[in-house]
Amino acid sequence: MEGLLDNTLNVYLDAAPWLLLGLLAAGLIKAWLSEELLGRWLGGRGLWPVTKAAFIGAPLPLCSCGVLPAALGLHRGGASRSATVSFLIATPETGADSIAVSYALLGPFMTVVRPVAAILSAIFTGLLTTLVPQSRVEAPAAPASCGGCCSSSCATPPSPARQTALQKSTSGLKYAVSDILDDIAPWLSIGIVLAGLVTTLVPPQALAEWGSGLPAMVLMLLIGIPMYICATASTPVAAALLLAGISPGTVLVFLLAGPATNIATLAVVKKELGKGVLIAYLAGITIASIGLGLLTDLIAGGMSINIQADLSRGTELMPVWLAWGSALLLALLSIRPLRRLLIRA
């Protein structure tokens, strides 16, 4: 029991500074990128709008359910179906906060591979939807629903009155440490405990015999597609899988499929964009995830990357006082009454 607590605490201390840094970046992005501006950028058909949608969506601080109102708002504001799908995939698969936590828990190699794979899978799937014939009747512009799986960040707030740069930035940061943190905290906690449990009970190479290859990737895909888990909260789970001996490519399949899909996302895609787009959406994620997973394992093997050693490199330069201070601040912000006092102060 003592070993489990120690390992879980170590995972939390590793992640806390980078999670706070990611929340800071996510809040500023949320404050300074308006939905109206994004809608103008993503109009039209072809490769360029799809690529722009992937690059714009990748750093945004929205989970796989919270992204739905934003993506559908973009579609109804003039963005093409393919660009909407690209945005819908790239946004939850990665983000400023998840990239920061990835560096702490997954190491430099996976920190680079993860956002690159997210962007490539989004572009591929977006282009795949261009093969679906355009229906003559579009879905009615009903309010987007997340099926109750997110907090208030799932709803698109009304446009605020004109604010100064400081007010806008402050508003974004408050959003990050309240709505975003509330969305990810339960799943992040489960993931951290799971990582500590696996570290304690499973020897590092115990699953290496079956932890790679196509069958393992298909299994990860089947687990990830119906699951609701955001990019940041999936990171400690991925770290636990890597520690258990699962190959980086197989873990990448989980990191791509888990955040990009869940039951609510699939239902809304079918209703808003049509059954054909839904089929292309699932096919694109399946093909891209497994293909990029196999490529990742090939690169890792060719470069002789030691994933076990790589996992610890993100925390080598992290001062102990900063890790503990970040962990304490993050815990205080996660408790709503204490957070209200801190924000008012």
C-alpha positions, 0 to 999 in steps of 0.5 A: 500500500505504501508503495502504491501511494509513493508511486501515485504521488510521484506521478502527480508531482511529475505532471503538476507543473506541466499541467499548470503550464498547459492550463495557462497556455490553454486559457490564453488561446481560449481568450484570443481565438474567437469562433467567428474568426475561425469560421472565416478561416475554415470556409471552402473545400479541398486540402488547405481548409482541412489542413488549417482546421487541423493546425488551428484545432490542435492547440485549443483547450477543448475535450472530445465533448466540449469541442462539439458546439465549437465545431458545429458552430464553425460548420453552420458559420461556413466551414466545410464538412471536411474542415469541420471533421478535421477540426473535430478530430485534431482539437480533442486529440491534442492541446496545449495542456496535454502536450505539456503533460505529455512531456512530463509523463511520456518523454520527449519522443511521444511528446513530438509524435503525439501532436504530429500524429493528431494533425496527420490523422485529422487531415487524413480523415477530413480529406476522406470525408470529401469522398462522401456525396453532399446531401441535398438537405442539411441537418437542422440547425438545432442547438448542439448537445453533449449528452450531459458528459461535460461541464459548462465549458461544453456550451458556447457562451455568449459574446462578451462585451469589449474587454481590454487585453488584460481583462480578456487574458484574465477571463481566459485564465479563469476559464482554464482553471475552472471549466477546463480543470473541472472537465479533466480533473476526475479523469486525470485523477483516475489516470494518475492512480492507474499509473501508480497502480500499474507502476506498483504491480506490473513489472516494466516488461511484463506485457512486452510479449503482447504489447505491440503489433496489429492485434494489440492496436486493434484492441486499443482501438476497440477500447478507445472509440466508445470511451469518453476521455480527454487528451490530458486525462488520457496521458497518465493512462498512456504512461501506465501502459508504456511502463507496463511494456506496451509499445509506443505505437500501440499506446499512440492508437489509444491516445488518438482514438480515445479522445477523438471519439465517444458515443456523444461525438458519434451521435452528433456527427451523424445527426449534423453531418450525415451517416456517410460522414460518420462512416468516413469519420470512423474509417479515417480514425481507424486507418490513421491511428493504426497506420501511424501506430505502426509507423511510430513503432518502426521509427522507435525501433529504427532509432533504438529509442529506449521508451522506459528511459525516455519516460523520466527525461521530462522531469530531470530538470524540474526543481523539487520545490516547483513540483510540490508548489505546483501540485499544491496549487493544482489541488487547491484550484481543483477544490471549488470553494478554495478556488473561488477564494484564490481567484477573488484574491 
